[in-house]
Amino acid sequence: MTPEPYRPEPVETFLSPEPLAAMHKALVEVKAQLGRHYPLIIGGEKVDTARKVVSTNPSDPAQVVGTTAMASASEADAALEAAWKAFASWKKWPQEDRSRLLMKAAHVMKRRQRELEAWLVYEIGKNYVEAAAEVAEAIDFLRYYAIQSLKYAAGAPVTHFPGEDNEAFYIPLGAGVVIAPWNFPLAILCGMIMGPVAVGNTVVAKPAEDTVVIAAKLFEIFEEAGVPAGVVNFLPGEGSEVGAHLVAHPKTRFVNFTGSLEVGLRINETAARLAPGQLWLKRVFLELGGKDGLIVDETADLEAAALGTVQSAFGFQGQKCSAASRLIVVDKVADLVVERVVERARQLSVGPAEENPDMGPVASAQQENTVRKYLDIGQDEGKLALGGHRLEGSGYFFEPTVFDHVAPDARIAQEEIFGPVLSVIRVPDFDAALEVANGTRFGLTGGVYSRSRDRLERARREFHVGNLYFNRKITGALVGVQPFGGFNLSGTDTKAGGPDYLLNFLQMKSVTERY
Ligand code: NAD
């Protein structure tokens, strides 16, 4: 296999008429398919259940996007068994063949690009560009991991020792569990499944309850690409029920999780306990929340800083783990920066995702409640500079909201809101800015707008986050370009889309033969 060198899939902007027309057509076609039902997939077999997961459109919650079967413990057991059965042969596939299969899946996804974007618009309320960025990222994960996995096939170099033939090589772990969030329901799910699978593992995948239909579409792609039965198993269900069961299961070899800190901590604890009959220590990968800060100092290009702040805080309604939720600005330019941020944010359109606004709805009734709660808290903790309200109507729409004069230890400056709410923290100087930026329990993304070389270099060393950006927005990490993952309670820093990611799902075996 001689793959083309990896480069990120360009993200469609829909500024020219052709892709825009294709998107409108895809939206019409997908709309005609709303309400369909999708079964579980266990060992290649379609399995239905009496209970259903119902996925609705957050722009219009009365509209059912689709339903899936809802797995319980018995289906989870069967899925893990199927994954182990498939592992026996999948692990023996030549790496080139496995990589070729991932490339094939990337081609199928590329062919269905507009359609997948349309599903994201309906199921989770992304506007066209946000949806396009996500589908491009999913394609990137497939291509990047296909290529990265080839490098492990040669084994690891060891030092020659007289009288012996020594070698070290990599073998996969076994059958693992993937548990995904709703905010990148295609890309993160795809990457968390196909990373481990690329290097010979098999998985049982539990998508988030709110985004089971796009997950079913991903499994259609795997099927079309020819992924063998049992290598990937589709198991939608309740997190606290089937997710928890899978994590505790003695047959689970590893857990690949992306989601909230609260659930991640529970998973970490459960997976650490030895279940009866369990033969290994489970490997657990946890990519969790953030309280991402953007520093603007008095030397910065203030217009660029305001633009980057608004993009980072309000893109996909602030529901990215990388979203800017704290603007940390030096007093001298604070009024000017806040004014510009507020002016730009005020112009953002909010509405049904189908109409391609700047901001669609938040994802669910649960998200709506969380955002409402923090808007109330914010009234006491800051000075409302913009927004602060839910919009009329059934869709979960909120105004972009900015609270100014927020203390660094306020709840809205410390707790992850995961919505379109920005807290502005004013600081006397850059030293204080760095201290505030590092003053949370998270450490996912961060940014600095400054023209001072000294300060940028200081931030490079001292701003303790997994993904740091200078003079640009802090969202939109690209696979292979910005390996993604956080420090502290933001997670185990697996660096999805990074050159070492696949090593997490391999173990090294050393073999010595005496001459
Ligand atoms: P969540 O933790 O509520 O749910 C994530 C998944 O865990 C879902 O599939 C859910 O069903 C499942 N789950 C729930 N309870 C469980 C349990 N007891 N045992 C096993 N599984 C269980 O998170 P969410 O609301 O879907 O996603 C938003 C969160 O994800 C935010 O905190 C965000 O910052 C984070 N996130 C992090 C990254 C990253 O790379 N660091 C990326 C995206 C999202």
Residues whose N, C-alpha, C, O or C-beta is under 5 A from the ligand:
A	BS01	NAD	I179 A180 P181 W182 K206 P207 A208 E209 G237 E238 G239 S240 G243 A244 T258 G259 S260 L261 V263 E287 L288 G289 G290 C321 S490
